[in-house]
């Protein structure tokens, strides 16, 4: 499936939430980041308390594709800014990493 790629904004509906219920308190908003598999994808999620900050700072969370909805919920530039920050932090921790 090539419908999602790094930077694609998503909404995750946990199994106990009706798919599409964006108002449920456990619904997560975020974006695709990292490895993608046929049935799951690594995503980063926004903080509920601070909507322009990431909740998941240390690593992505492997999320089942069938529980994801593609939908922009933040300015796309904010998403690209966070991806750049993630890459920069990774390179600082891994100086031998090449571009």
PyMOL commands that set and color helices and strands:
alter all, ss='L'
color gray80, all
select helices_A, chain A and resi 65-67+76-93
alter helices_A, ss='H'
color red, helices_A
select strands_A, chain A and resi 9-12+28-36+40-45+61-64+68-70
alter strands_A, ss='S'
color yellow, strands_A
deselect
rebuild
show_as cartoon
